[in-house]
Structure formats: structure tokens, C-alpha cells
């Protein structure tokens, strides 16, 4: 569940654990998965990705005379 994006607090509630540390015993997260999540969600990483992406092309302007307006 955790690897599919479920919040650990949600998992804690489902399992009925009073302490988060109890839930953590049962969660095995790989370093690779943590790095992947970090790269997708951390603001600094998102900024880096945005800087590498080509700028979005603006939508073409429609001529109202030819589009029924």
C-alpha cells in the first residue's frame, strides 16, 4: 500500500496501531522507492525537472470568422 502512494498514517489507522512506530515495523520501503518519491514530490526536484522541460507551446489562436463565432 505504501509503495502505491498510501499515507503511512492511513495505514496506521487501518491496522489499528496506536503508535506510528508500530506501523513502521511492518513497512519495508526500499531506498530506490524513497528516491523516486522524493524526485517526484520534493519542490526542489520539481523545479529542476521544470527547468529541463521545454516550454509549453501556446494554443493557436482561433479566427472567430472561421469558427462560427
PDB file of N, CA, C and O in Angstrom, chain B, residues numbered from 101:
ATOM      1  N   UNK B 101       0.827  -1.193   0.000  1.00  0.00           N
ATOM      2  CA  UNK B 101       0.000   0.000   0.000  1.00  0.00           C
ATOM      3  C   UNK B 101       0.872   1.258   0.000  1.00  0.00           C
ATOM      4  O   UNK B 101       0.616   2.213  -0.734  1.00  0.00           O
ATOM      5  N   UNK B 102       1.888   1.233   0.825  1.00  0.00           N
ATOM      6  CA  UNK B 102       2.756   2.399   0.941  1.00  0.00           C
ATOM      7  C   UNK B 102       3.446   2.691  -0.391  1.00  0.00           C
ATOM      8  O   UNK B 102       3.555   3.850  -0.792  1.00  0.00           O
ATOM      9  N   UNK B 103       3.903   1.660  -1.066  1.00  0.00           N
ATOM     10  CA  UNK B 103       4.582   1.852  -2.342  1.00  0.00           C
ATOM     11  C   UNK B 103       3.634   2.333  -3.435  1.00  0.00           C
ATOM     12  O   UNK B 103       4.080   2.857  -4.456  1.00  0.00           O
ATOM     13  N   UNK B 104       2.335   2.159  -3.230  1.00  0.00           N
ATOM     14  CA  UNK B 104       1.356   2.640  -4.203  1.00  0.00           C
ATOM     15  C   UNK B 104       0.810   4.015  -3.839  1.00  0.00           C
ATOM     16  O   UNK B 104      -0.151   4.487  -4.449  1.00  0.00           O
ATOM     17  N   UNK B 105       1.424   4.661  -2.843  1.00  0.00           N
ATOM     18  CA  UNK B 105       1.080   6.041  -2.541  1.00  0.00           C
ATOM     19  C   UNK B 105       0.235   6.269  -1.307  1.00  0.00           C
ATOM     20  O   UNK B 105      -0.099   7.413  -0.999  1.00  0.00           O
ATOM     21  N   UNK B 106      -0.126   5.206  -0.586  1.00  0.00           N
ATOM     22  CA  UNK B 106      -0.924   5.395   0.627  1.00  0.00           C
ATOM     23  C   UNK B 106      -0.083   6.072   1.707  1.00  0.00           C
ATOM     24  O   UNK B 106       1.098   5.764   1.868  1.00  0.00           O
ATOM     25  N   UNK B 107      -0.686   6.972   2.426  1.00  0.00           N
ATOM     26  CA  UNK B 107      -0.015   7.657   3.526  1.00  0.00           C
ATOM     27  C   UNK B 107       0.169   6.682   4.682  1.00  0.00           C
ATOM     28  O   UNK B 107      -0.717   5.880   4.979  1.00  0.00           O
ATOM     29  N   UNK B 108       1.327   6.759   5.328  1.00  0.00           N
ATOM     30  CA  UNK B 108       1.613   5.826   6.429  1.00  0.00           C
ATOM     31  C   UNK B 108       0.621   5.994   7.586  1.00  0.00           C
ATOM     32  O   UNK B 108       0.326   5.032   8.295  1.00  0.00           O
ATOM     33  N   UNK B 109       0.106   7.215   7.776  1.00  0.00           N
ATOM     34  CA  UNK B 109      -0.898   7.424   8.837  1.00  0.00           C
ATOM     35  C   UNK B 109      -2.202   6.706   8.500  1.00  0.00           C
ATOM     36  O   UNK B 109      -2.892   6.216   9.394  1.00  0.00           O
ATOM     37  N   UNK B 110      -2.539   6.644   7.216  1.00  0.00           N
ATOM     38  CA  UNK B 110      -3.725   5.914   6.781  1.00  0.00           C
ATOM     39  C   UNK B 110      -3.535   4.423   7.061  1.00  0.00           C
ATOM     40  O   UNK B 110      -4.441   3.753   7.556  1.00  0.00           O
ATOM     41  N   UNK B 111      -2.359   3.920   6.741  1.00  0.00           N
ATOM     42  CA  UNK B 111      -2.057   2.507   7.005  1.00  0.00           C
ATOM     43  C   UNK B 111      -2.113   2.237   8.505  1.00  0.00           C
ATOM     44  O   UNK B 111      -2.620   1.203   8.940  1.00  0.00           O
ATOM     45  N   UNK B 112      -1.591   3.169   9.285  1.00  0.00           N
ATOM     46  CA  UNK B 112      -1.629   3.038  10.746  1.00  0.00           C
ATOM     47  C   UNK B 112      -3.066   2.898  11.225  1.00  0.00           C
ATOM     48  O   UNK B 112      -3.360   2.048  12.065  1.00  0.00           O
ATOM     49  N   UNK B 113      -3.959   3.720  10.700  1.00  0.00           N
ATOM     50  CA  UNK B 113      -5.366   3.673  11.109  1.00  0.00           C
ATOM     51  C   UNK B 113      -6.018   2.358  10.703  1.00  0.00           C
ATOM     52  O   UNK B 113      -6.770   1.766  11.478  1.00  0.00           O
ATOM     53  N   UNK B 114      -5.727   1.901   9.479  1.00  0.00           N
ATOM     54  CA  UNK B 114      -6.312   0.637   9.013  1.00  0.00           C
ATOM     55  C   UNK B 114      -5.880  -0.523   9.906  1.00  0.00           C
ATOM     56  O   UNK B 114      -6.678  -1.398  10.242  1.00  0.00           O
ATOM     57  N   UNK B 115      -4.597  -0.511  10.283  1.00  0.00           N
ATOM     58  CA  UNK B 115      -4.076  -1.602  11.106  1.00  0.00           C
ATOM     59  C   UNK B 115      -4.444  -1.450  12.577  1.00  0.00           C
ATOM     60  O   UNK B 115      -4.273  -2.385  13.359  1.00  0.00           O
ATOM     61  N   UNK B 116      -4.945  -0.283  12.956  1.00  0.00           N
ATOM     62  CA  UNK B 116      -5.357  -0.069  14.341  1.00  0.00           C
ATOM     63  C   UNK B 116      -4.206   0.120  15.308  1.00  0.00           C
ATOM     64  O   UNK B 116      -4.334  -0.170  16.498  1.00  0.00           O
ATOM     65  N   UNK B 117      -3.079   0.608  14.802  1.00  0.00           N
ATOM     66  CA  UNK B 117      -1.924   0.826  15.669  1.00  0.00           C
ATOM     67  C   UNK B 117      -2.036   2.164  16.384  1.00  0.00           C
ATOM     68  O   UNK B 117      -2.351   3.182  15.768  1.00  0.00           O
ATOM     69  N   UNK B 118      -1.776   2.153  17.685  1.00  0.00           N
ATOM     70  CA  UNK B 118      -1.808   3.402  18.456  1.00  0.00           C
ATOM     71  C   UNK B 118      -0.567   4.243  18.174  1.00  0.00           C
ATOM     72  O   UNK B 118      -0.632   5.472  18.175  1.00  0.00           O
ATOM     73  N   UNK B 119       0.551   3.585  17.936  1.00  0.00           N
ATOM     74  CA  UNK B 119       1.814   4.286  17.706  1.00  0.00           C
ATOM     75  C   UNK B 119       2.284   4.091  16.270  1.00  0.00           C
ATOM     76  O   UNK B 119       2.216   2.985  15.734  1.00  0.00           O
ATOM     77  N   UNK B 120       2.759   5.163  15.652  1.00  0.00           N
ATOM     78  CA  UNK B 120       3.282   5.071  14.294  1.00  0.00           C
ATOM     79  C   UNK B 120       4.497   4.150  14.237  1.00  0.00           C
ATOM     80  O   UNK B 120       4.726   3.478  13.232  1.00  0.00           O
ATOM     81  N   UNK B 121       5.261   4.122  15.300  1.00  0.00           N
ATOM     82  CA  UNK B 121       6.449   3.256  15.321  1.00  0.00           C
ATOM     83  C   UNK B 121       6.067   1.791  15.147  1.00  0.00           C
ATOM     84  O   UNK B 121       6.841   1.021  14.578  1.00  0.00           O
ATOM     85  N   UNK B 122       4.909   1.397  15.619  1.00  0.00           N
ATOM     86  CA  UNK B 122       4.445   0.026  15.426  1.00  0.00           C
ATOM     87  C   UNK B 122       4.199  -0.240  13.950  1.00  0.00           C
ATOM     88  O   UNK B 122       4.576  -1.294  13.438  1.00  0.00           O
ATOM     89  N   UNK B 123       3.575   0.698  13.268  1.00  0.00           N
ATOM     90  CA  UNK B 123       3.297   0.547  11.842  1.00  0.00           C
ATOM     91  C   UNK B 123       4.599   0.502  11.058  1.00  0.00           C
ATOM     92  O   UNK B 123       4.723  -0.267  10.105  1.00  0.00           O
ATOM     93  N   UNK B 124       5.572   1.320  11.450  1.00  0.00           N
ATOM     94  CA  UNK B 124       6.842   1.369  10.745  1.00  0.00           C
ATOM     95  C   UNK B 124       7.572   0.032  10.759  1.00  0.00           C
ATOM     96  O   UNK B 124       8.335  -0.265   9.840  1.00  0.00           O
ATOM     97  N   UNK B 125       7.347  -0.770  11.783  1.00  0.00           N
ATOM     98  CA  UNK B 125       7.967  -2.088  11.862  1.00  0.00           C
ATOM     99  C   UNK B 125       7.534  -2.945  10.673  1.00  0.00           C
ATOM    100  O   UNK B 125       8.312  -3.752  10.164  1.00  0.00           O
ATOM    101  N   UNK B 126       6.294  -2.762  10.238  1.00  0.00           N
ATOM    102  CA  UNK B 126       5.739  -3.590   9.181  1.00  0.00           C
ATOM    103  C   UNK B 126       5.897  -3.000   7.787  1.00  0.00           C
ATOM    104  O   UNK B 126       5.487  -3.617   6.804  1.00  0.00           O
ATOM    105  N   UNK B 127       6.475  -1.838   7.692  1.00  0.00           N
ATOM    106  CA  UNK B 127       6.651  -1.219   6.372  1.00  0.00           C
ATOM    107  C   UNK B 127       8.100  -1.369   5.949  1.00  0.00           C
ATOM    108  O   UNK B 127       9.016  -1.018   6.693  1.00  0.00           O
ATOM    109  N   UNK B 128       8.295  -1.881   4.778  1.00  0.00           N
ATOM    110  CA  UNK B 128       9.636  -2.067   4.226  1.00  0.00           C
ATOM    111  C   UNK B 128       9.706  -1.275   2.933  1.00  0.00           C
ATOM    112  O   UNK B 128       9.183  -1.687   1.898  1.00  0.00           O
ATOM    113  N   UNK B 129      10.359  -0.140   3.019  1.00  0.00           N
ATOM    114  CA  UNK B 129      10.458   0.745   1.866  1.00  0.00           C
ATOM    115  C   UNK B 129      11.894   0.707   1.370  1.00  0.00           C
ATOM    116  O   UNK B 129      12.833   0.885   2.146  1.00  0.00           O
ATOM    117  N   UNK B 130      12.058   0.478   0.088  1.00  0.00           N
ATOM    118  CA  UNK B 130      13.402   0.437  -0.472  1.00  0.00           C
ATOM    119  C   UNK B 130      13.934   1.852  -0.656  1.00  0.00           C
ATOM    120  O   UNK B 130      13.172   2.802  -0.836  1.00  0.00           O
ATOM    121  N   UNK B 131      15.244   1.971  -0.607  1.00  0.00           N
ATOM    122  CA  UNK B 131      15.890   3.261  -0.828  1.00  0.00           C
ATOM    123  C   UNK B 131      15.550   3.783  -2.224  1.00  0.00           C
ATOM    124  O   UNK B 131      15.323   4.979  -2.402  1.00  0.00           O
ATOM    125  N   UNK B 132      15.516   2.894  -3.204  1.00  0.00           N
ATOM    126  CA  UNK B 132      15.190   3.315  -4.570  1.00  0.00           C
ATOM    127  C   UNK B 132      13.795   3.916  -4.632  1.00  0.00           C
ATOM    128  O   UNK B 132      13.586   4.919  -5.314  1.00  0.00           O
ATOM    129  N   UNK B 133      12.838   3.319  -3.931  1.00  0.00           N
ATOM    130  CA  UNK B 133      11.473   3.837  -3.929  1.00  0.00           C
ATOM    131  C   UNK B 133      11.423   5.201  -3.238  1.00  0.00           C
ATOM    132  O   UNK B 133      10.728   6.106  -3.701  1.00  0.00           O
ATOM    133  N   UNK B 134      12.146   5.348  -2.149  1.00  0.00           N
ATOM    134  CA  UNK B 134      12.190   6.636  -1.461  1.00  0.00           C
ATOM    135  C   UNK B 134      12.782   7.723  -2.361  1.00  0.00           C
ATOM    136  O   UNK B 134      12.287   8.849  -2.393  1.00  0.00           O
ATOM    137  N   UNK B 135      13.849   7.376  -3.093  1.00  0.00           N
ATOM    138  CA  UNK B 135      14.455   8.347  -4.004  1.00  0.00           C
ATOM    139  C   UNK B 135      13.486   8.728  -5.119  1.00  0.00           C
ATOM    140  O   UNK B 135      13.417   9.890  -5.520  1.00  0.00           O
ATOM    141  N   UNK B 136      12.737   7.739  -5.619  1.00  0.00           N
ATOM    142  CA  UNK B 136      11.760   8.006  -6.672  1.00  0.00           C
ATOM    143  C   UNK B 136      10.676   8.967  -6.180  1.00  0.00           C
ATOM    144  O   UNK B 136      10.332   9.929  -6.866  1.00  0.00           O
ATOM    145  N   UNK B 137      10.145   8.698  -4.991  1.00  0.00           N
ATOM    146  CA  UNK B 137       9.104   9.553  -4.421  1.00  0.00           C
ATOM    147  C   UNK B 137       9.657  10.951  -4.165  1.00  0.00           C
ATOM    148  O   UNK B 137       8.983  11.947  -4.429  1.00  0.00           O
ATOM    149  N   UNK B 138      10.861  11.025  -3.660  1.00  0.00           N
ATOM    150  CA  UNK B 138      11.495  12.312  -3.394  1.00  0.00           C
ATOM    151  C   UNK B 138      11.629  13.112  -4.680  1.00  0.00           C
ATOM    152  O   UNK B 138      11.313  14.302  -4.713  1.00  0.00           O
ATOM    153  N   UNK B 139      12.096  12.461  -5.739  1.00  0.00           N
ATOM    154  CA  UNK B 139      12.278  13.151  -7.013  1.00  0.00           C
ATOM    155  C   UNK B 139      10.955  13.642  -7.587  1.00  0.00           C
ATOM    156  O   UNK B 139      10.919  14.670  -8.263  1.00  0.00           O
ATOM    157  N   UNK B 140       9.877  12.924  -7.326  1.00  0.00           N
ATOM    158  CA  UNK B 140       8.575  13.312  -7.864  1.00  0.00           C
ATOM    159  C   UNK B 140       7.872  14.387  -7.044  1.00  0.00           C
ATOM    160  O   UNK B 140       7.054  15.136  -7.579  1.00  0.00           O
ATOM    161  N   UNK B 141       8.179  14.472  -5.762  1.00  0.00           N
ATOM    162  CA  UNK B 141       7.380  15.335  -4.901  1.00  0.00           C
ATOM    163  C   UNK B 141       8.123  16.492  -4.243  1.00  0.00           C
ATOM    164  O   UNK B 141       7.491  17.478  -3.865  1.00  0.00           O
ATOM    165  N   UNK B 142       9.424  16.405  -4.098  1.00  0.00           N
ATOM    166  CA  UNK B 142      10.154  17.472  -3.412  1.00  0.00           C
ATOM    167  C   UNK B 142      10.173  18.729  -4.286  1.00  0.00           C
ATOM    168  O   UNK B 142      10.495  18.648  -5.472  1.00  0.00           O
ATOM    169  N   UNK B 143       9.835  19.882  -3.720  1.00  0.00           N
ATOM    170  CA  UNK B 143       9.760  21.117  -4.511  1.00  0.00           C
ATOM    171  C   UNK B 143      11.043  21.430  -5.284  1.00  0.00           C
ATOM    172  O   UNK B 143      10.971  21.879  -6.428  1.00  0.00           O
ATOM    173  N   UNK B 144      12.200  21.206  -4.690  1.00  0.00           N
ATOM    174  CA  UNK B 144      13.455  21.498  -5.387  1.00  0.00           C
ATOM    175  C   UNK B 144      13.631  20.586  -6.587  1.00  0.00           C
ATOM    176  O   UNK B 144      14.093  21.027  -7.639  1.00  0.00           O
ATOM    177  N   UNK B 145      13.270  19.330  -6.441  1.00  0.00           N
ATOM    178  CA  UNK B 145      13.376  18.390  -7.559  1.00  0.00           C
ATOM    179  C   UNK B 145      12.385  18.743  -8.654  1.00  0.00           C
ATOM    180  O   UNK B 145      12.707  18.647  -9.838  1.00  0.00           O
ATOM    181  N   UNK B 146      11.176  19.153  -8.267  1.00  0.00           N
ATOM    182  CA  UNK B 146      10.168  19.532  -9.262  1.00  0.00           C
ATOM    183  C   UNK B 146      10.630  20.760 -10.032  1.00  0.00           C
ATOM    184  O   UNK B 146      10.377  20.869 -11.232  1.00  0.00           O
ATOM    185  N   UNK B 147      11.307  21.687  -9.357  1.00  0.00           N
ATOM    186  CA  UNK B 147      11.823  22.887 -10.011  1.00  0.00           C
ATOM    187  C   UNK B 147      12.901  22.512 -11.022  1.00  0.00           C
ATOM    188  O   UNK B 147      12.947  23.064 -12.121  1.00  0.00           O
ATOM    189  N   UNK B 148      13.771  21.567 -10.647  1.00  0.00           N
ATOM    190  CA  UNK B 148      14.818  21.110 -11.563  1.00  0.00           C
ATOM    191  C   UNK B 148      14.198  20.493 -12.812  1.00  0.00           C
ATOM    192  O   UNK B 148      14.630  20.783 -13.928  1.00  0.00           O
ATOM    193  N   UNK B 149      13.182  19.638 -12.630  1.00  0.00           N
ATOM    194  CA  UNK B 149      12.528  18.992 -13.771  1.00  0.00           C
ATOM    195  C   UNK B 149      11.867  20.030 -14.663  1.00  0.00           C
ATOM    196  O   UNK B 149      11.939  19.939 -15.888  1.00  0.00           O
ATOM    197  N   UNK B 150      11.223  21.017 -14.051  1.00  0.00           N
ATOM    198  CA  UNK B 150      10.543  22.052 -14.835  1.00  0.00           C
ATOM    199  C   UNK B 150      11.551  22.845 -15.661  1.00  0.00           C
ATOM    200  O   UNK B 150      11.251  23.248 -16.784  1.00  0.00           O
ATOM    201  N   UNK B 151      12.733  23.068 -15.118  1.00  0.00           N
ATOM    202  CA  UNK B 151      13.757  23.815 -15.837  1.00  0.00           C
ATOM    203  C   UNK B 151      14.283  23.022 -17.034  1.00  0.00           C
ATOM    204  O   UNK B 151      14.731  23.609 -18.018  1.00  0.00           O
ATOM    205  N   UNK B 152      14.230  21.698 -16.953  1.00  0.00           N
ATOM    206  CA  UNK B 152      14.729  20.857 -18.032  1.00  0.00           C
ATOM    207  C   UNK B 152      13.694  20.616 -19.123  1.00  0.00           C
ATOM    208  O   UNK B 152      14.045  20.254 -20.246  1.00  0.00           O
ATOM    209  N   UNK B 153      12.422  20.816 -18.797  1.00  0.00           N
ATOM    210  CA  UNK B 153      11.362  20.568 -19.767  1.00  0.00           C
ATOM    211  C   UNK B 153      11.275  21.729 -20.752  1.00  0.00           C
ATOM    212  O   UNK B 153      11.466  22.887 -20.379  1.00  0.00           O
ATOM    213  N   UNK B 154      10.986  21.411 -22.010  1.00  0.00           N
ATOM    214  CA  UNK B 154      10.815  22.510 -22.967  1.00  0.00           C
ATOM    215  C   UNK B 154       9.577  23.322 -22.604  1.00  0.00           C
ATOM    216  O   UNK B 154       8.625  22.780 -22.043  1.00  0.00           O
ATOM    217  N   UNK B 155       9.580  24.612 -22.916  1.00  0.00           N
ATOM    218  CA  UNK B 155       8.411  25.435 -22.579  1.00  0.00           C
ATOM    219  C   UNK B 155       7.183  24.955 -23.342  1.00  0.00           C
ATOM    220  O   UNK B 155       7.276  24.493 -24.479  1.00  0.00           O
ATOM    221  N   UNK B 156       6.047  25.075 -22.698  1.00  0.00           N
ATOM    222  CA  UNK B 156       4.786  24.674 -23.326  1.00  0.00           C
ATOM    223  C   UNK B 156       4.483  25.612 -24.485  1.00  0.00           C
ATOM    224  O   UNK B 156       4.690  26.822 -24.393  1.00  0.00           O
ATOM    225  N   UNK B 157       3.993  25.042 -25.569  1.00  0.00           N
ATOM    226  CA  UNK B 157       3.617  25.870 -26.711  1.00  0.00           C
ATOM    227  C   UNK B 157       2.242  26.459 -26.447  1.00  0.00           C
ATOM    228  O   UNK B 157       1.344  25.763 -25.974  1.00  0.00           O
ATOM    229  N   UNK B 158       2.078  27.736 -26.749  1.00  0.00           N
ATOM    230  CA  UNK B 158       0.755  28.339 -26.555  1.00  0.00           C
ATOM    231  C   UNK B 158      -0.246  27.741 -27.538  1.00  0.00           C
ATOM    232  O   UNK B 158       0.118  27.323 -28.637  1.00  0.00           O
ATOM    233  N   UNK B 159      -1.491  27.707 -27.133  1.00  0.00           N
ATOM    234  CA  UNK B 159      -2.546  27.206 -28.018  1.00  0.00           C
ATOM    235  C   UNK B 159      -2.697  28.165 -29.183  1.00  0.00           C
ATOM    236  O   UNK B 159      -2.604  29.380 -29.011  1.00  0.00           O
ATOM    237  N   UNK B 160      -2.930  27.617 -30.374  1.00  0.00           N
ATOM    238  CA  UNK B 160      -3.103  28.509 -31.521  1.00  0.00           C
ATOM    239  C   UNK B 160      -4.359  29.356 -31.353  1.00  0.00           C
ATOM    240  O   UNK B 160      -5.379  28.898 -30.837  1.00  0.00           O
ATOM    241  N   UNK B 161      -4.258  30.583 -31.795  1.00  0.00           N
ATOM    242  CA  UNK B 161      -5.420  31.467 -31.717  1.00  0.00           C
ATOM    243  C   UNK B 161      -6.394  31.105 -32.826  1.00  0.00           C
ATOM    244  O   UNK B 161      -5.996  30.891 -33.971  1.00  0.00           O
ATOM    245  N   UNK B 162      -7.662  31.039 -32.480  1.00  0.00           N
ATOM    246  CA  UNK B 162      -8.692  30.693 -33.454  1.00  0.00           C
ATOM    247  C   UNK B 162      -9.284  31.968 -34.053  1.00  0.00           C
ATOM    248  O   UNK B 162      -9.552  32.941 -33.348  1.00  0.00           O
ATOM    249  N   UNK B 163      -9.475  31.939 -35.337  1.00  0.00           N
ATOM    250  CA  UNK B 163     -10.087  33.073 -36.042  1.00  0.00           C
ATOM    251  C   UNK B 163     -11.605  32.948 -35.889  1.00  0.00           C
ATOM    252  O   UNK B 163     -12.201  32.008 -36.414  1.00  0.00           O
ATOM    253  N   UNK B 164     -12.235  33.887 -35.176  1.00  0.00           N
ATOM    254  CA  UNK B 164     -13.678  33.778 -34.942  1.00  0.00           C
ATOM    255  C   UNK B 164     -14.501  33.767 -36.231  1.00  0.00           C
ATOM    256  O   UNK B 164     -15.622  33.260 -36.253  1.00  0.00           O
ATOM    257  N   UNK B 165     -13.942  34.325 -37.297  1.00  0.00           N
ATOM    258  CA  UNK B 165     -14.685  34.334 -38.579  1.00  0.00           C
ATOM    259  C   UNK B 165     -14.804  32.938 -39.158  1.00  0.00           C
ATOM    260  O   UNK B 165     -15.743  32.654 -39.902  1.00  0.00           O
ATOM    261  N   UNK B 166     -13.847  32.048 -38.822  1.00  0.00           N
ATOM    262  CA  UNK B 166     -13.860  30.703 -39.415  1.00  0.00           C
ATOM    263  C   UNK B 166     -14.321  29.633 -38.431  1.00  0.00           C
ATOM    264  O   UNK B 166     -14.397  28.459 -38.794  1.00  0.00           O
ATOM    265  N   UNK B 167     -14.630  30.019 -37.190  1.00  0.00           N
ATOM    266  CA  UNK B 167     -15.029  29.033 -36.181  1.00  0.00           C
ATOM    267  C   UNK B 167     -16.411  29.297 -35.614  1.00  0.00           C
ATOM    268  O   UNK B 167     -16.677  28.966 -34.459  1.00  0.00           O
ATOM    269  N   UNK B 168     -17.281  29.877 -36.392  1.00  0.00           N
ATOM    270  CA  UNK B 168     -18.684  30.006 -36.031  1.00  0.00           C
ATOM    271  C   UNK B 168     -19.020  30.960 -34.916  1.00  0.00           C
ATOM    272  O   UNK B 168     -20.083  30.822 -34.312  1.00  0.00           O
ATOM    273  N   UNK B 169     -18.176  31.918 -34.609  1.00  0.00           N
ATOM    274  CA  UNK B 169     -18.484  32.886 -33.537  1.00  0.00           C
ATOM    275  C   UNK B 169     -18.989  34.164 -34.103  1.00  0.00           C
ATOM    276  O   UNK B 169     -19.298  35.091 -33.355  1.00  0.00           O
TER     277      UNK B 169
END
